[in-house]
Amino acid sequence: MDGRTLIGRIAMPIGVAMALYHMWVIAVGPPQALIFRGTHLAFALALIYLLYPFATTGDGRRRFIWLDALFVAGAALALGHMFIDYDYFINRIIYIDDLKPLDIVASVAIIVVVLDATRRVIGWALPITALLFMGWALAVTRVDPMTLLDQLYMTTEGIFGSTLGVSAAYVTIFVVFGSVMERTGTGKLFMDFALALTGRQAGGPGKVSVVSSSLFGTISGSAVANVMVDGPITIPLMKRTGFTKHFAAGVEAVASTGGQIMPPIMGAAAFVMAEFLAVPYLQVVAWALIPSVLYYVACFGAVHFEAKRMGLVGLPAHEVPRLLTVLKERGHLFIPVAIILGGMMMGYSAPYCALAGTLACFPVALLRASTREGLHWGLVPEALEDGARNTLAVALACACAGLVIGSITLTGLGISFTNWIIGLSQSSLILALVLTAVAGIILGMGMPTTPAYIVMVSLMVPAIMKLGVIEPAAHMFAFYFAILSAITPPVALAVYAAASLAKADLWKSGWAAVKIGAAGFIVPFMFVFQPALLMIGDWPEIAHATVSACIGIGMLAAGLHGFLRFHLRSYERAMLIGGALAMTLVPGWIGDGVGILLLILVLLGQKLMPNQASQVSGQTTL
């Protein structure tokens, strides 16, 4: 909050009002869809035009303030027209009743405003994508301009579609929950908890990063935000105990990126997925549980084997808190998360549970003197305003994604694209999956996870479903690759953030992140071919697939980082990587048998002929 400036003083009550409005709606029930989503967008636009000026001078003052005023007037016209003439909006027959002059002006105004506001918050990539799809509709498929305006503004199939509804109904309250948790000291709990669990192990600070970043996923759906909260503590610790700068940056980037796929509270795209598939959010959590564990097993294994290869040790005992002490002093701060989980398991809606968890944060923190210190009720409005600010990128991404979805729906481009993908892949599922993965990474380079996932669902997911992939696996596949762009060069935002903290080379950090998170790129293919990893199937099948995948991912981490019981020779690394791929990508006992056989051969070879480099370094066991 920038309370010292006039803009800050104006923005704060708007942000607090936005958070309170969404909390009130959850408590009493939402109004009609257009009103609710329109109000959500109105709050977001008000904050954006206060906090993100069109341009500034060298000393930070606004330039072209008249342009900001013009955009605000356009938003007020469009949203005011919708609110005031609501009966007209819901009673007219779309595509048949002609648009009035005011409808045309308002629809053009809101499209321009949404494109501009999105550009201010998250950059050009998504607005350009929306312009391309609208241009395709007008220039290639010859959609009537009035019909397109009707679709995008006058209905719930465009800007005010289900994606904006997810932002309004789900994302805002969970972001506010995260902000309130952060103010009550939960971040320190996560860090101390991770230190107590892993701090004294080989490569302890790296493992602390893995554990704490997975926990930070419960209060932040952003990889970059996780890096900036966790990294200033873990990266210096990793460097101090002997990890290279670029490896430390890579570990933090990969671990923080996984926060979006880590239940119980995942990134915003998970709520969009629940809406698209018309399933409870808890079902998405169940699908994501085993893949997220596999992701972090891979990251943990990479840190462990790299530390053993380099002969690194953990932190001194006096720097590591005792687990029982941490739980005694701060363990009660887990209660709000437990309230959310317990409520969803009892059948309550995710927003209602998040509201209950949010309201519990401050009272829970006041229970003990260890967490009561420095806590005052003045933090509440700060937390609410911060939560509102943190929703802006998601809100405008969802509104702008509505322009894309509305254009695709109107033109039938999704069906055409599906047929094109099937034709290009020559009906090969593997090739179609690779194309989808590449598309997800490219889309995710230029836009946040949520719009990248939404575009993939509109264009790519139907193609792989047509080739036999079940619906949950297809959506999870798109979700994962939209997230993994954050650690994939050349545009890897989480890596950029971590490398800046580590003062490391961007490219070296990027490739280190890819190596550390290599299994993350394989996991989506695994659950496509083994739906048991999504907890679909009977329990013996799920248990077998999970154990097999964990062993395979551990082998992959060992092979990539060159250490098992001793340093690995080149052919041993190749055997482990080959065995890992067999166990992870070939379903059933044949793949498992090949992988286990290769693992046994490598272990026997290391026992009978230990690598001399290992003897020199003194590394003898896991």
Secondary structure, DSSP 8 states (H G I E B T S, - for coil): --TTSHHHHHHHHHHHHHHHHHHHHHHH----HHHHHHHHHHHHHHHHHHHS-SEE-TTS-EE-HHHHHHHHHHHHHHHHHHHHTHHHHHHS-TTTS---HHHHHHHHHHHHHHHHHHHHHH-SHHHHHHHHHHHIIIIIS---HHHHHHHHHSSTTTTTSHHHHHIIIIIHHHHHHHHHHHHTTHHHHHHHHHHHHHTTSTTHHHHHHHHHHHHHTTT---HHHHHHHHHHHHHHHHHHTT--HHHHHHHHHHHHHGGGG-SSS--HHHHHHHHHHT--HHHHHHHHHHHHHHHHHHHHHHHHHHHHHHT-----GGGS--HHHHHHHHGGGGHHHHHHHHHHHTT--HHHHHHHHHHHHHHHHTTSHHHHTT--TTHHHHHHHHHHHHTHHHHHHHHHHHHHHHHHHHHTHHHHHHHHHHHHTTT-HHHHHHHHHHHHHHHHHHS-HHHHHHHHHHHTHHHHHHTT--HHHHHHHHHHHHHHGGGSSSS-HHHHHHHHHHT--HHHHHHHHHHHTHHHHHHHHHHHH-GGGGT-S-HHHHHHHHHHHHHHHHHHHHHHHTBSSSB--HHHHHHHHHHHHHHHHS-SHHHHHHHHHHHHHHHHHHHHS--HHHHHHT----
